[in-house]
Amino acid sequence: MLDIATVEQLCYRPIFARGGEIIGLTDWDHGSAVNGVGLERLLMVLNDLDSIHDLEHIKALSDFILSCSANPSAEHAICLNETLRPIQAILGDIFRYENLSKNRKVKYRQMVKNTVFRAEKLGLNLSLEFLKQYFNLNADLQPFYPELREDLDGKIGDFLECGGRLGIVDITNS
């Protein structure tokens, strides 16, 4: 059995302490349902694949990462792919890092840190050339998502600038 969707009925409201910790629940007179379906998981089932990472548009990216790596590792390539793909999608949706909310910037910076960590494990230089090739390949594999292709130089610049501010990407050698 494979979980491909989630439906949640929210009938309780959390009670928060001053620090933001949930300390209890109370009945909620406004019910709310949350639904989510993983399209890539549906594709996996339709194509009789064992892993989401075997989907054509994901595997091609992992294979590209491996081909550029000094220390190839499928595990690290998959993990790197799982940070670079959403970074490109996030920047595709909001166009610039500066447009992210404060909380989302914190999450984005963590994704950048994870990306650099995995690249280091692979012996992979997150150069301007590598990022251009990766982002172009991802955009080619998902033509139904034109925002991935828009302003690639700006997206890459935002990524490198964020990494540079964190002191984890040498933007002078990119």
N, C-alpha and C positions, 0 to 999 in steps of 0.2 A: 504494500500500500504506500502511496506517495501523497503527501500533503501538497495540494496545488492551490488551495484557496482557504481563506479564513473569513468567518462571519462571527462577529461579536455583538452581543446585545448588552449594552451598558445600562443597567438599571440602578446602579448605586453611584453616588458622588463621593469622591475622596475628601477627607478632612485633612488639611495640611497644617503642620506646626509652623512656627515662624521661620524656621530654617528651610522650609520646603519639603520636609519629610512627611510622608503620608502616615497619619497616626490613627486613622479609622475610616469607616464608611458610613454613609447615611442614605436612606432612600432618596431616589432622585425622581421628581415628578416629571422630568423631561427625559424620556427614553432616547437612546441613540444607538444606531446600528452602524458598525464599521465592517466594510467588505473589502476584500483584497484578493485578487487572483494573479498568480505569477504566470505571465504569458510565456516566459522562457521555460517554465516547468511544464506547461501544456505542450509546447513544442517538443520537449524531451520525450513525453509520453507518446505523442503522435509519431515521432521518429524512432520509437523503440530504443532509446538510448539509456544507458545506465547512469549517466552523470550529466548535469547541466553544462559542465565544462566540455562535453563532447559535441555540443551544438556548433554547427559550422561557423557561425559568426563569432563565437567565443574561442573556439579551438584555434582558428586562424591567428587570432591575436596572441594567444599563449605560444603558439609555434613561432611567431615572429619574435617574441621576447626571448625564447630559447635560442633562436638563431643568432641573436645579438649578444648573448651572455658568455662570459669567460668561464663561469662555473654553472653550467646548466642544471637546473633542478625543476622538475615539473611542479612540485609543491610551491616553490617560491614564485615561479612564473604565473601560476594560477592566482596566488595571493596578490602579486603585483598587478595582474590584470583586473582583479576585483577592486583595486583602488584607482587605477588609471581610467577605467571605463566610466565609473561614476563621477570622477573629477571632470572629465570632458562633458558628461551629461549635465552636471550641475552648472558648469560655466556656459553650456549651450542654452540652458533655460534662463539664466539670470544675466548672461553676457559678461559680467565682470565681478571679480571677487569683492570689490567695494560695495556691491549691491546686496551682499549677504547680510542677514541680521547678525547681531553680536554672537548669539548662541550657535548659529550655523557656521560662523567663521571659526569658532572653537573646533567644531567637528571637522570642518574642511582642513584646518591646520593639522589635525590628527591624521587625516587621510594622507596629507603631504608627507608627514613624518613616516607613516607606514610604507608609503611608496618608496621613499629614500632607503628605509631599512631593507626592504625586499630587493631593491636594485643593488644595494651593497652586497647582500648575500649572493646574488647572481653574478657579481663582478661586472655589472652593467652601468655604463656611464649614462646618466639621464641628460644627455646632450640635447641641444636644440635640434640637431638633425634626427636623433632617435625619436624625440617627441613629435616632430613633424611627421615622420614616417608612420609612427604608431597612430596618431590622431587622424591622419589621412586614411589609413587602412580601416580604422574603426568607422569613419564616415562612409567609406566605400561599401563596407559590409552592411550598413544600415541606411540605405538611400531614402527610406521613409521618414527619416529623422534629419531634415536638412539643417537644423540648428547646430548639429555636430560639426558641420563644415564651415559655418560662418565664423569669420574673424579668428582663424586658427592661430595666427601670430599673436593676437591679443590673449587668447586662452593660454597659450604656452608661456607668454610673458608673465601673466598673472601667476601661473604655477611656479615659474622660476623665481619671481620676485618674492612670493610667499616663502618659498624654501630658503631664499637668500636672507630674508628677515629673520627666519628661525635659525640661521647659521648652519643649515644642513645641506644646502645646495650652493655650490660655487658658481655664481652666475657669470663670473668673468671667464670661466672655461666652457661655458655652455655654448 
